[in-house]
Amino acid sequence: MKILLSIILVLVTLMAIIWLSKYWSASRTSKTQIFSNTETVYKADLSSLWPIAKAYWSTKRQAPIPKDAIPLQTLTPDILAQSTEDAVYRLGHSTLLMRIDGEYLLIDPVFSQRASPVQWAGPKRFHQSPISIADLPAIKTVIISHDHYDHLDKAAIEQLAAKVEHFVTPTNVGNHLIAWGVAPIKVTELEWWQSVELTGLSITATPAQHFSGRGLLDSNQTLWASWVIQGLQHKVFFSGDSGYFNGFKKIGERYGPFDLSMIETGAYNELWSDIHMLPEQSLQAHIDVNAKAMMPVHNGTFDLALHDWFEPFERINQLAKQHHISLLTPRFGQAVLLANPQADELWWRSIMVNPQNTDELNKLVINNN
């Protein structure tokens, strides 16, 4: 009974905060730009919070976090200097280091221990980054998809401020960076379908279906985006965070084909599938944008949903086999060469609690198709 009362109290408190936030936001509508999706309006209210609270209370998971160390491939300046080929290195969650046309780009750099406003609470990393910020090479551009804590890390930005030439963000996200010490002249903000050219490298903000905000009173005051990155020889697509929507087809029509898609596949649930794709939708998004190979991201680093930590890898692996999709599941830190992307090691199976669960996941994939 005490636990039930506690849950009810938390829900009532959340509703009060949400109501106050909406009232406060409404009073500032004339002063503050509010962004929205093209197809779905995402709202956090009692009708959505209650089933989510029940799901967190009732769902039983065998492995919310890995029981053993996740295998990493350590990166060093010397290792990076051994190649000049266009490549992608997955560092964790949605953090990606890319080398295109001899320049390095960093996407959604999160290096802190927790994806949280504070470092004493919140989702904690399963693994360290394969390379530290101090050991990173000179970075031409940092690209940010949106301002949530698992994509925009204040401590990382503060350390990168003097090391990076350019920061490219969706509209208003650059205000965070400037407040944290990045020189305004280094920051370029883009709306959907806008591009910036940086010495031959083209970076375009494209739509996504999500939301934004780092606090209780700043909901959707900054834009969220997916990204098209095109060099002289290769072109890649990064989904950022998104629910499935028709925008992926439009992106494919305007900018495809791509050598590689880096698509969100993790932290999903039917209860919030409007803003985070289920694996079947992630695969369809990859097909829509017309990419040769798919790398699932937004998984393997933080516990942000109700599935076991390894489930996104298993489900997308089985789906890719069924649909004959070239799937890349590199170890964190492993190079994926864009000229010939190959990295299909099933590394997570060596540390799964019960590999026999793959049979149950296979049935789930089949039933959802």
C-alpha positions in Angstrom: 0.0 0.0 0.0 2.8 2.4 0.8 4.4 1.7 -2.5 1.1 2.3 -4.4 0.6 5.6 -2.5 4.1 6.6 -3.4 3.5 6.0 -7.1 0.2 8.0 -7.0 2.0 10.8 -5.2 4.7 10.9 -7.9 2.1 10.9 -10.7 0.2 13.7 -9.1 3.4 15.7 -8.6 4.4 15.1 -12.3 0.9 16.3 -13.4 1.2 19.4 -11.3 4.6 20.1 -12.8 3.4 19.5 -16.3 0.4 21.8 -15.8 2.5 24.5 -14.4 5.0 24.1 -17.2 2.2 24.4 -19.8 0.8 27.5 -18.1 4.2 29.1 -17.9 5.0 28.2 -21.5 1.6 29.6 -22.7 2.4 32.9 -21.0 5.6 33.1 -23.0 4.2 32.0 -26.4 4.6 35.4 -27.9 8.3 35.5 -26.9 9.4 31.9 -27.4 9.5 29.8 -30.6 7.9 26.4 -30.1 8.7 23.6 -32.5 6.5 20.7 -33.6 6.5 17.6 -35.7 5.1 17.4 -39.2 2.9 14.4 -38.5 2.6 13.6 -34.8 2.0 15.9 -31.8 3.8 14.4 -28.8 2.3 15.4 -25.4 3.2 14.3 -21.9 0.0 14.1 -19.8 -1.7 11.8 -17.4 -3.1 9.6 -20.2 0.5 8.8 -21.3 2.2 8.9 -17.9 -0.1 6.4 -16.2 0.4 3.5 -18.6 4.2 4.2 -18.6 4.3 4.1 -14.8 2.4 0.9 -14.8 4.7 -0.6 -17.4 7.8 0.3 -15.3 6.2 -1.2 -12.2 5.1 -4.5 -13.8 7.7 -5.3 -16.4 10.3 -7.9 -15.4 13.6 -8.0 -17.2 16.3 -10.6 -17.1 19.1 -8.3 -18.1 18.5 -4.6 -18.0 22.3 -4.1 -17.9 25.2 -6.3 -19.0 26.6 -8.6 -16.3 30.0 -8.7 -17.9 32.2 -6.1 -19.5 31.2 -5.0 -23.0 34.1 -5.7 -25.4 35.7 -2.6 -26.8 38.3 -1.8 -29.4 40.5 0.9 -27.9 41.2 3.9 -30.1 44.4 5.9 -29.9 45.8 8.8 -31.9 48.3 6.4 -33.4 45.7 3.9 -34.4 43.6 6.6 -36.1 46.7 7.9 -37.9 47.3 4.6 -39.5 44.5 5.1 -42.0 43.1 8.0 -44.2 40.1 6.1 -45.6 36.6 7.4 -44.9 35.4 5.6 -41.9 32.9 5.6 -39.0 33.8 4.6 -35.4 31.0 4.0 -33.0 32.0 5.3 -29.5 28.7 4.6 -27.7 25.0 5.1 -27.7 24.6 7.7 -30.6 28.1 9.1 -30.3 30.0 8.6 -33.6 33.5 9.6 -34.7 33.7 9.9 -38.5 36.6 10.5 -40.9 35.5 12.0 -44.3 37.8 13.5 -46.8 40.6 13.5 -44.2 38.6 15.5 -41.7 37.1 14.3 -38.5 33.5 14.8 -37.4 31.9 14.0 -34.1 28.2 13.3 -33.8 26.2 13.7 -30.5 29.3 13.5 -28.2 28.4 12.1 -24.8 31.3 11.1 -22.7 30.0 11.6 -19.1 29.2 8.6 -16.8 25.5 9.4 -16.8 23.0 10.7 -19.3 21.4 13.0 -16.7 21.3 16.6 -15.4 23.4 15.4 -12.5 26.2 12.8 -12.2 25.1 11.2 -9.0 21.8 9.9 -10.4 20.4 8.8 -13.7 21.2 6.2 -16.4 24.8 5.1 -16.0 27.1 4.0 -18.8 27.6 0.3 -19.4 31.1 0.9 -20.8 33.7 3.6 -21.2 34.3 5.4 -24.5 36.9 3.7 -26.7 38.8 7.0 -26.8 38.9 10.0 -24.4 38.2 13.5 -25.4 41.9 14.3 -24.7 43.0 11.7 -27.2 40.6 12.7 -30.0 42.2 14.1 -33.2 41.5 17.7 -34.3 37.7 17.8 -34.9 36.5 19.7 -37.9 32.8 19.6 -37.0 30.6 18.5 -34.1 27.0 17.8 -35.1 24.2 17.7 -32.5 20.8 16.1 -33.3 18.9 17.6 -30.3 19.3 18.7 -26.7 18.4 15.6 -24.7 21.0 14.5 -22.1 21.9 11.3 -23.9 22.8 13.3 -27.0 24.0 16.7 -25.7 26.6 16.4 -22.9 27.5 19.7 -21.3 30.8 18.5 -19.8 31.8 17.1 -23.2 31.0 20.4 -25.0 33.0 22.4 -22.4 36.0 20.2 -23.1 35.5 20.3 -26.9 34.9 24.0 -27.1 38.5 24.9 -27.9 39.3 21.7 -29.8 36.6 21.9 -32.5 36.4 24.2 -35.5 32.7 24.2 -36.0 29.5 23.1 -34.2 26.4 22.5 -36.3 23.1 22.2 -34.5 19.3 22.4 -35.1 17.8 25.9 -34.5 18.2 27.2 -30.9 20.4 24.3 -29.7 23.4 26.4 -30.3 22.3 28.7 -27.5 23.2 25.9 -25.1 26.7 25.6 -26.6 27.3 29.3 -26.4 26.2 29.4 -22.8 28.8 26.7 -22.1 31.7 28.5 -23.6 31.7 27.8 -27.3 32.5 31.0 -29.3 29.3 32.1 -31.2 31.3 32.4 -34.4 31.9 28.6 -34.3 28.2 27.8 -34.1 25.9 27.3 -37.1 22.2 26.6 -36.5 20.1 25.1 -39.2 16.4 24.6 -39.8 15.1 21.4 -41.6 16.3 21.2 -45.2 19.0 23.9 -44.7 22.6 23.1 -45.4 26.1 24.4 -44.6 29.2 23.8 -46.6 32.5 23.4 -44.8 35.5 23.1 -47.1 33.8 20.7 -49.5 31.8 18.9 -46.8 28.0 19.4 -47.0 25.9 19.0 -43.8 22.1 19.2 -44.1 19.6 19.2 -41.3 16.6 17.0 -42.2 13.3 16.3 -40.4 12.9 13.9 -37.5 9.8 13.1 -35.4 10.8 13.7 -31.8 10.7 16.5 -29.1 13.2 18.5 -27.1 13.9 20.0 -23.7 16.5 19.7 -20.9 14.2 20.9 -18.1 10.6 21.3 -16.9 10.0 24.6 -18.6 11.7 24.5 -22.0 9.7 21.9 -23.8 10.2 22.0 -27.6 11.9 25.4 -27.6 14.8 23.9 -29.6 14.6 22.0 -32.8 15.5 18.3 -33.3 16.9 16.9 -36.6 18.3 14.0 -38.6 21.4 14.7 -40.7 22.7 14.2 -44.2 26.5 14.3 -44.4 28.1 14.3 -47.8 31.8 14.3 -48.7 33.6 14.0 -52.0 33.2 10.2 -52.2 30.7 9.1 -49.6 27.4 10.2 -48.2 25.8 9.0 -44.9 22.5 9.5 -43.0 22.1 9.9 -39.3 18.5 9.6 -37.9 19.0 11.2 -34.5 16.1 10.3 -32.4 12.8 9.8 -34.2 9.6 7.9 -34.5 8.8 6.5 -37.9 7.2 8.9 -40.3 6.9 9.7 -44.0 9.8 12.1 -43.7 12.3 9.2 -44.2 10.9 8.6 -47.7 11.2 12.3 -48.6 14.8 12.3 -47.3 15.6 9.3 -49.5 14.0 10.9 -52.5 15.9 14.1 -52.1 19.3 12.9 -50.9 19.6 9.1 -51.4 21.2 6.8 -52.1 23.5 6.7 -49.1 26.6 4.5 -48.4 25.5 4.1 -44.8 22.5 4.8 -42.6 23.0 5.2 -38.8 19.5 4.6 -37.5 18.1 4.7 -34.0 17.3 1.2 -32.8 17.0 1.1 -29.1 15.2 2.6 -26.0 11.9 1.7 -27.8 8.5 0.7 -26.5 5.0 0.6 -28.0 4.0 3.2 -25.4 6.3 5.8 -26.9 6.8 4.5 -30.5 5.6 7.9 -31.8 9.0 9.3 -30.8 11.3 6.2 -30.8 11.1 3.7 -33.5 10.5 0.0 -32.9 13.1 -2.2 -34.7 10.8 -3.0 -37.5 10.3 0.7 -38.1 14.0 1.3 -37.9 14.6 -1.2 -40.7 11.9 0.4 -42.8 13.5 3.9 -42.2 16.7 2.5 -43.5 14.9 1.1 -46.6 13.1 4.5 -47.1 16.3 6.6 -47.1 17.8 4.2 -49.6 21.1 3.3 -48.0 23.4 0.4 -48.9 24.2 -0.6 -45.3 22.6 0.0 -41.9 24.3 0.6 -38.5 21.8 0.5 -35.6 22.6 3.1 -32.9 21.0 4.5 -29.7 21.7 1.2 -27.9 24.3 -0.7 -25.9 25.4 2.1 -23.6 22.5 3.3 -21.4 19.4 1.6 -19.9 16.7 3.9 -21.2 13.7 1.6 -21.7 12.1 -1.6 -20.6 13.8 -4.2 -22.9 16.9 -6.2 -22.1 20.1 -4.4 -23.0 20.9 -6.8 -25.9 17.4 -7.0 -27.4 17.8 -4.2 -30.0 20.8 -6.0 -31.4 19.1 -9.4 -31.6 15.8 -8.1 -33.1 17.4 -5.9 -35.8 19.9 -8.7 -36.6 17.0 -11.1 -37.3 15.0 -8.6 -39.2 18.0 -7.7 -41.4 18.5 -11.4 -42.2 14.8 -11.8 -43.2 14.9 -8.7 -45.4 18.4 -9.3 -46.8 19.7 -6.0 -45.4 23.4 -5.4 -45.0 23.6 -4.8 -41.2 26.7 -3.5 -39.4 27.1 -4.2 -35.7 30.7 -3.2 -34.9 32.2 -3.3 -31.5 32.6 0.1 -30.0 35.7 1.6 -31.4 35.9 -0.7 -34.4 36.4 1.0 -37.8 33.7 0.7 -40.4 35.1 1.7 -43.8 32.6 3.5 -46.0 34.1 2.2 -49.2 33.4 -1.4 -48.2 31.3 -1.4 -45.0 31.6 -4.7 -43.2 31.2 -5.3 -39.5 28.7 -8.0 -38.6 30.3 -9.5 -35.5 27.6 -10.6 -33.0 29.8 -9.4 -30.1 26.9 -9.1 -27.6 26.1 -12.8 -27.6 29.3 -13.6 -25.7 28.0 -11.6 -22.7 24.3 -12.3 -23.0 22.8 -13.8 -19.7 21.0 -16.5 -21.7 21.8 -16.9 -25.4 18.8 -19.2 -25.6 16.7 -16.0 -25.4 17.5 -15.5 -29.1 14.8 -18.1 -29.9 12.2 -16.0 -28.0 13.3 -12.8 -29.7 13.1 -14.5 -33.1 9.5 -15.4 -32.4 8.9 -11.8 -31.4 10.3 -10.6 -34.7 8.3 -13.1 -36.7 5.1 -12.2 -34.9 5.6 -8.5 -35.5 6.0 -9.1 -39.2 
